Amino acid sequence: MKHTIITISRQYGSGGRDIGHLISKHLDIPCYDRSIIDKTAIITCASTWDCSGCSAVRR
């Protein structure tokens, strides 16, 4: 089974979310955005910060 992963780094207002959804539709692969992090945080009772895999230090 072949797995395809495409990661899009984006900034606020860049349209990256729309581009990601268009690419996933065109390639017929699922698109996971911030909503999967939010759902994981709810299920595990963790913060979205913990679920996003951020390693930066909060200031």
WONORQUI-V740036 format. One record per backbone hydrogen bond with DSSP energy under -1.0 kcal/mol. NH is the residue of the N-H (numbers start at 0). CO is the residue of the C=O. Records with the same first field share a line. If there is no record, write none. Layout:
NH = CO  CO
This chain:
13 = 10
18 = 14
19 = 15
20 = 16
21 = 17
22 = 18
23 = 19
24 = 20
25 = 21
26 = 22
28 = 23
35 = 32
37 = 33
38 = 34
39 = 35
40 = 36
41 = 37
42 = 38
43 = 39
45 = 40
50 = 46
51 = 47
53 = 48
